[in-house]
Amino acid sequence: MSRQSEASKRASPISIRFNEAELGMLRRKAGTTPLSTYIKRSLFKSQGWTANPELLAQVLARLGEAEVMSKLEVLARAAESNSLDNDPDTIRRISEACEAVIAMRLLLLSALSEQSP
């Protein structure tokens, strides 16, 4: 494919002028998201689901760091076999798993709420 045909298939940029107040508001709402991405998400949010990929990556990282799934699996097996002890170590592991799940929930809610302007 020639360079000219490649260039003709690319989308055309659109220039929009904002006053300082509008631009400031957009920057605050966009946060760390690039303005063009934020504007596209806001404009086309009804076209499909979007979320903040950085926050979703943090959720995945926390899943790996906390080993939540393996901790919950061990606790579930112990509960099923009626061998779940009420000792401090078990209580600590349950608390850690709960805290990790709550943190991931908050990150997911934050990531998903960014699709709303």
C-alpha positions in Angstrom: 0.0 0.0 0.0 1.4 3.4 -0.9 1.9 6.2 1.6 -0.7 8.3 -0.1 -3.4 5.6 0.2 -2.4 5.0 3.8 -2.8 8.7 4.6 -6.1 9.0 2.9 -7.5 6.2 5.1 -6.6 7.9 8.4 -9.2 9.9 10.1 -9.1 13.7 9.8 -8.3 15.7 12.9 -10.9 18.2 14.1 -10.0 21.5 15.7 -12.3 22.9 18.4 -11.7 26.2 20.2 -12.5 26.4 23.9 -12.3 29.4 26.2 -10.1 29.2 29.3 -13.0 28.2 31.6 -14.1 25.4 29.3 -10.6 24.1 28.8 -10.0 24.2 32.6 -13.2 22.2 33.2 -12.3 19.7 30.6 -8.8 19.2 32.1 -10.3 18.7 35.6 -12.8 16.2 34.4 -10.3 14.3 32.2 -7.8 14.0 35.1 -4.9 11.9 33.8 -6.8 10.9 30.6 -5.6 12.7 27.5 -8.1 15.4 26.5 -8.8 13.9 23.1 -9.6 10.5 24.7 -11.8 12.1 27.3 -13.7 14.1 24.7 -14.2 11.0 22.5 -15.4 8.9 25.4 -17.8 11.6 26.5 -19.1 12.1 23.0 -19.5 8.5 22.1 -20.2 6.9 25.5 -23.6 5.6 24.3 -21.8 3.8 21.5 -20.1 1.3 23.8 -18.6 0.7 27.1 -15.3 2.4 28.1 -13.2 2.5 31.2 -9.9 3.9 32.4 -7.4 1.2 31.4 -4.8 2.5 33.9 -7.2 1.8 36.9 -8.2 -1.5 35.4 -4.5 -2.5 35.2 -4.1 -1.5 38.9 -7.0 -3.9 39.7 -5.2 -6.7 37.9 -1.9 -5.9 39.6 -3.6 -6.0 43.0 -5.1 -9.4 42.2 -1.6 -10.7 41.5 0.0 -9.0 44.5 -2.5 -10.0 47.1 -3.0 -13.5 45.8 -6.6 -13.0 46.7 -7.9 -15.9 44.6 -5.6 -18.4 46.2 -6.3 -17.1 49.7 -10.0 -17.3 49.1 -9.8 -20.8 47.6 -7.9 -22.0 50.7 -10.5 -20.5 53.0 -13.4 -21.8 51.0 -12.0 -25.4 51.1 -11.5 -25.1 54.8 -15.0 -23.9 55.3 -16.4 -26.7 53.1 -14.6 -29.3 55.1 -15.6 -27.8 58.5 -11.9 -27.3 59.3 -11.9 -23.5 59.3 -10.3 -22.4 62.5 -11.2 -19.2 64.3 -7.6 -18.5 65.1 -5.8 -15.2 64.6 -4.1 -16.3 61.4 -7.3 -17.3 59.8 -9.0 -14.1 60.8 -6.0 -12.1 59.5 -6.2 -13.9 56.1 -9.9 -13.4 55.8 -9.4 -9.7 56.7 -6.6 -9.3 54.1 -8.7 -10.9 51.4 -11.7 -8.7 52.2 -9.5 -5.5 52.2 -8.1 -6.5 48.8 -11.5 -7.2 47.4 -12.8 -3.8 48.7 -9.8 -2.0 47.2 -10.4 -3.7 43.8 -14.1 -2.8 44.0 -13.2 0.9 44.6 -10.7 0.9 41.7 -13.3 -0.7 39.4 -16.0 1.8 40.4 -13.5 4.6 39.8 -12.5 3.3 36.4 -16.1 2.7 35.3 -17.3 6.1 36.6 -14.8 7.8 34.3 -17.0 7.0 31.3 -19.5 9.6 32.6 -18.8 13.2 31.9 
